[in-house]
């Protein structure tokens, strides 16, 4: 049975059991502050478990794309080295939100595996929760009794909290779980050794395939458990492992989910899969990571140096490094695998097919960039190993290895591989110390502790009224205390709120909450899943009092201007550049807007001007807002509204229309476009392959920018009062500057040539060598190097000491013939560090050439004398 057939069977089976089949949520999360990526099938349903939202359907099933590379669910280092761990994977799941519970979940799981799919019942083992005295929890006898209807008692095993009690986090919904494990060993192996002893032991052929979680408790911040008002079922089955079982394979990577990519890799590398462990691991790593990277890009997350983007860049670089080290790829190769992946998974996940070109271009640029970084890292590592060899060391400093890793993205294992070839190694302890220090700094930066919610109005509904009003009466439904970055805050949830919570690129509203003479400032409004949370510096004196919630209107109006302008600009970009333009990210705030979009070349000045003119034309047309708050998705598409990849939409959506601009949007907007006033693009740039960024502003901020430009122009014009053609005057000035610069450069080169001759002529003979030193007049410290190597080219066997004062700073240079280092053991870096103390500075370099700088020019002569003495001491 193919993977496509297996997936189809699962969804059809649960549809027959009355489940609503829902689409996968995006893998990259945007509304959950606790997660960067969807790492489990339950993530999109958290609100239902938390009780902050009521499910439209009480029984659903899906296949969810997941990514596990951060936090406690981090499988990255195992990926490729074993047969069943992955970064990106599919989680098949069926869910009950207060509907059915253990009996149905267990019976249906068994029916699907052994009935619908026809897997051998004798290959399964079941685990149940054995209880925990610390939490006052008994053995899950109910699950055990239910399983006895299907499997012998000796195949029902007990597990502790680690394996058989599922928790969403340190706090929140939780409950016992029942795991289904499958024994995929041969018949002979199963007869020889019972599978019961191999369950949860890490055996590659005895693996967990399905986890049935029975959510019935809530974990409080003090560790106590309380019963939830409703019981839920959350199941997750590893699709890749199910395919392994159904296709009779011993590895997930041998299934039709991975083999097409692996075989393409084998063909392009000229290394057959199965020929060696090293190349096999590399192919598995690349095949796995290609999926994670491609799905992330399709969901709108580009590789970058921050947060989720950094995680994706790290995964991509890990794959490139494996290809570089073990498969012989010295040029970009992964982007050529994207069409193969699309053939395998594009039917279930159409976003891959739709964005295939973009995914390939982004991956190719990232590959080329990192391969260049690898070359730089290898050169730096060569310098470090040469220095260690000279110093007769066989251990590379862990700090140096960490700099290569952290600054240049050079993997530690590649550093160790190169060092091993030179009979050297890394100081691992020192490296780990540096790594832990960095992680500690990151944890402190991201540190956030939230207490339990104090509920004031049980079951209180939350109503957003901010589309119609900036003020409303409100009561606090719940609150909690939060510590973030060592500062204390209070989170409030109101029953009615005009405050827009940050989402869709628009920042959250700010304002106040007022009761009598008690005014509490709302510093920000955020969305935690779908819950509107108001961030305050303190709790109101009387949390149960009636309040007035008031948004700061000046900020909201300017934000609305920029949000509507973003829609108009998106429409103009598609009209002028082409319909390939799609939004890939945005930021809307009071001071301006930022818009990322797909386009494969830099916009010309004329194109930027045309977009500005089109947006300002639409502003002058004063199009009124046409809003449809709860429109069926198919109706929205009929109107021409585009759904953005990476966004999660419900069955009913909000549509915003201004003239010909039609978009799905939950943000706040102007009543008519004329309110925006003026639109101005400030800059256009590239942020990734095929992704451009526009930064712009509107209204008063745009006027201020224009006035600032006019002021600058008038100031420049004042310098050319007698010139009628200002542009020509500036061009003439630049031409004069270029001519004079060339003249100055020629004069400086002449002075360097004269200085070089003077230094050669004045050299002191010391045996077979010569020594020359002198202070020189230069304009830039870099000219010391030019002068030193000019002298070297004119006189072999000459040691040179140079000093100069530039803009009140002292500069030194020491140049040695390479033979001096080999025969006499002289090292320019050691000499310069010693001499630099005279100028209150420091420096370094290579054994043959080194430089230093200091803040005490008065010590130059002494420094030069010290350096010369150290050289002469070895030559006489």
C-alpha positions, 0 to 999 in steps of 0.5 A: 500500500502506498503512503498516499493510500495509507493516508487516505484510508486513515482519513476515510476511516474516521470520516465514517466514524463521524469525524470532521476532516480538518486541514493541517494547520501551518507548521510555523506558529504565529499566535502561540508565544510558547512555541515557534513550530507545531510540534504535535497534532494537538497544537491547533486544538489547544484552546479547546483543551484549555476551555478558552474556545468551544469546538465547532465539531466535537469529533475531528481527524487530520494529518498534521505537519509537525517539526521537532527541533527545539525544546524538550521535543528535539530529535535533530541529532538522532535524525539520519543516524537511526531509522525512525526519528525526523525533524518534519513528520506527519502526525495522523490524529483523531480527536474528541472534544468532550465527546467520546473517551477511552472505549471508542478511542481504543476500539477504533484504533484497534479496528483501523490497524488490524481491520482496515489496514490488516496488520498482524495483531500478534505484532502489537504491544500496549502500554498503560499508565501504572499510576503515580503516588506523588500525584495521587493517581491510580493505575489506569485500570479502565484502559487495561480492561478495555485493551483486554478485549483485543490483546492478551494480558501479557501484551499489556505493559505498564509505564510510568509518568515519563512514558504514559502520562502526557502533559502539554507543558509544566502547566495545563491539560494532561492525562494518562495515555496508552501507547501502541507499539509494533514489533517489526522484527522477523518471525524468527527474531520474534520467536527468539526474543519476546518483544515485551522486553524491547518496548521503549528500549530504543530498539529500531524495529520495536517502535511506538506507532500510536499514542492515545491520550486521555485528557482529563486533568489540569496541572496547576503551577503548584504541581497539583492536578484538578479535574477538567470539566470535560474529558477529551481524546488526543491521539497521534500516530507517526505516519512515517512509522505506519508506512514502514509497518505497512510496506514491510520495511525496517526503516522509515527511510526505506518507504516511498516517502523518502526513497525517491529523494534518496535515490536521486541523491544517490544518482547525483552523488555517484554513491549507491544507497546502502554502500556505506554507513557514512553516505547512507546517514548523509542521504537520510539527513538530506532527505529529512531536512529537505522536507522540514525546510521546504514546508517551512518556506511554504508556510512563510518562514524564510531562513534568517538569523532570528528565532524560527528563521535561525532554526530553519537556517541551521537545519538547512546548513546541517543538510548542506554540511552532510552533503559537502562532507560525505557525498562530495557536493561542493556546489548547491545541490538540495534545490534540485531535489525540490521537484522530487519532494513535490511529486511525493507530497504535493498532492496532500499539501498543495502549498508545496506545488504552488510555491515550488519555484520560490522554495527552490530559489530560497534553498539554492541561495542559502546553499551557496551562501553556506558553502562560501561560509564553509570555505571561509571557516576552513581557511580560518581553521587552517590558520588556527591549526598552523598556529597550534603546530608552531606552538607545538599544541595538538589541542585546539582551544574550545573557545576558538572552535566555538567562535567558528561555530557561533560566528561563522556557522562552522559545525563542530563535528566538521571541525573535529573531522578536519582536526582528526586528519591532522592528529589534533582534537578540540578541547570539548570541555571548553567548547561545551562551557562556551555553549552552555554560557550562550544557552544560559544567556538565551534562556535569560533573554527569553525567560517567561514565567506565568502563574495560574489564571485566577478566574473571576467569571467562570465560563465567561465569553470574550467579545471583541468590539474593536472594529466598531468602537475604541471604548467599551464597558468591560469586566475582567474574566480572568487574570494571571501574574507573569514574569518576563525578562525579570519584569513583572506584568499582569495579563488580563482577559476582558469579557468585552474589549475594543483592544486589537491583539497583535496578529496578522502583522498588526501590532497590538493596541495600547490604552487604559482600563479605568474604574473611578480614580484607578487607571491601569495602563495597557502596555500591549495586547497579544493573542495567545492562541485565540485568547485576547490578552491585555498586558498591564504593569499592575493589577487593578485595585479591585479586579471585580469592579466594572471598567471602561476599556479605552484604546489610545485612538491616535495610535490606532488611527495611524496603525489603521492608515498603514494597514489599509495602505498595505492592502492597497500596495499589495494590489498595486504590486500585483498589478504592476509587477505581476500576479506572482506577487504574494505576501510573505510577511508584514508588520503594521504599526503606527509609525509605518509598514513593512511588507515582504513579498515574492518577486525575483528581482530588484524593483526599478526606480520606475516600478517603485514610482508606479506603485506609489502613484497607484496607491496614492491614486486609490487614496484620492479615490476615497474608496469606502470600506466594504467589510464582510465579517463572517463570509463563507470561504468559498464566497470570499474566493469568489470575490477574489480574496486570496488566502495566504500560505502559512495562515490558518483560516476557519470555515467563515472569514472576514473580507476587507475590500477597498475598490479593487483591493480584496483581501482576507484580513482580521485587522483594523482599517480606515473607513475610507482611503482618503483618511490615509492622506499620503503614501511614500515608499522609503526603501526596497530591499532583498531579504532572501532569494525571491523575497523583497521587502518594502518599507513605507509610511503614510499620513503625517509621517509621510509628510514629515519625510517629504519635508525632511527631504525638501529641507535637505535639498534646500540646504544643498542648494544653498551651497550652490547659490549661483548654479541654476542646474543643481543636479549638474552642480552636484555631478560636477562636484563629484567629478572634481572629487574623483579627480582630486582623489586620484591625484591624492592617491598617486601622491600617496603612492609616490610617498610610499615608494620614497619611504620604501627606498629610504627604509631599504637604503637605511637598513642595518646589516646583521650577519646574513640578515638586515634590519630596518626601522622607522616612523612613516607619514601615512593617512590610513593604518592600512598603508602600513601593510602596503608599505611593508610588502613594498619593502619586502618586494625590494629587499630579500632577507630584510626584517622591518619595524614600522611606526606611525601616528594616525589621528592621535592613535599609535600604529605598529607593524613588524615584517619578518622574512619567512626564513627567520621564523623557520631558522631562528624561531622569530614570531612577528605576533609575539614581538608585536604583542610585547612591543605594543605595551609601550603604546598601551595597546595590543595586536597580533597577526601571522608569524611573518607579519603582525600589526598593533594599535594603541592610544599612546603615540608618545611611546612609539619610539620606545615600542619600535626600539623594543621590537628592533631589540627583540629581532636583533637579539636573535640575529647577532 
